[in-house]
Amino acid sequence: MSGIIAVYSLVIAVLIADDLDPSKTYSLFSRNRGVLHLASGLTVGLTGIAAGYCIGIVGDAGVRAFLDQPKVYTGMVLILIFAEVLGLYG
């Protein structure tokens, strides 16, 4: 499930790279646009880290609980989905 989070970062990287035009001089690339690209990259990256950390913690606890009581499988999957949504909203 956590492999999808890397795709979100890849999409942002492609959008930023598409905005850069090598035929233009770098003087046309404003400071505001650079800060915007930095902020968007940091936002997606940090939410991806938070989602991955949450998936790891919930997955570990969920597998241990599943060994004791198999009825918690559906709840574990739902919580993992909610954890991955952190990366989606970033």
C-alpha positions in Angstrom: 0.0 0.0 0.0 2.8 2.4 0.7 4.2 2.1 -2.8 1.5 4.4 -4.1 2.8 7.3 -1.9 5.9 7.5 -4.1 3.8 8.0 -7.1 2.4 11.2 -5.6 5.9 12.6 -5.3 6.7 11.6 -8.8 3.6 13.5 -10.1 4.7 16.6 -8.3 8.3 16.2 -9.7 6.9 15.9 -13.2 4.7 19.0 -12.8 7.7 21.0 -11.5 10.0 19.8 -14.3 7.3 20.6 -16.9 7.1 24.2 -15.6 10.9 24.7 -16.1 11.7 25.7 -19.7 15.3 25.3 -20.7 15.0 27.8 -23.5 14.2 30.6 -21.1 16.9 32.3 -19.1 17.0 31.8 -15.4 16.4 35.4 -14.7 12.8 34.9 -15.8 12.4 32.2 -13.0 11.2 34.4 -10.1 11.9 33.8 -6.5 8.2 33.4 -5.8 8.0 30.5 -8.3 11.0 28.9 -6.8 9.6 29.1 -3.3 6.3 27.7 -4.6 8.1 24.7 -6.1 10.1 24.2 -2.9 6.9 24.4 -0.7 5.0 22.0 -3.0 7.9 19.5 -2.9 8.3 19.7 0.9 4.5 19.4 1.4 4.2 16.2 -0.6 7.5 14.8 0.8 6.7 15.4 4.4 3.1 14.1 4.1 4.6 11.0 2.3 7.0 10.5 5.2 4.1 10.9 7.7 1.9 8.4 5.8 4.7 5.9 5.5 5.5 6.1 9.2 1.8 5.7 10.1 1.4 2.7 7.7 4.5 1.1 9.3 3.2 1.5 12.9 -0.3 0.5 12.1 0.8 -2.4 10.0 3.1 -3.8 12.7 0.4 -3.5 15.4 -2.3 -4.8 13.0 -0.3 -8.0 12.1 0.4 -8.7 15.8 -3.3 -8.2 16.7 -4.3 -10.4 13.7 -2.3 -13.3 15.0 -4.2 -13.1 18.3 -7.7 -12.5 16.8 -8.3 -12.9 13.1 -11.5 -10.8 13.2 -9.5 -7.6 13.3 -8.3 -8.0 9.7 -11.1 -5.7 8.2 -10.5 -3.0 10.7 -6.8 -3.2 10.2 -7.2 -2.7 6.4 -9.5 0.3 7.0 -7.0 1.9 9.3 -4.2 1.4 6.8 -6.4 3.0 4.1 -7.0 6.0 6.4 -3.2 6.2 7.0 -2.5 6.3 3.3 -5.0 9.1 2.8 -2.5 11.3 4.7 -0.2 11.1 1.7 -3.0 11.6 -0.8 -4.2 14.9 0.9 -0.6 16.2 1.0 
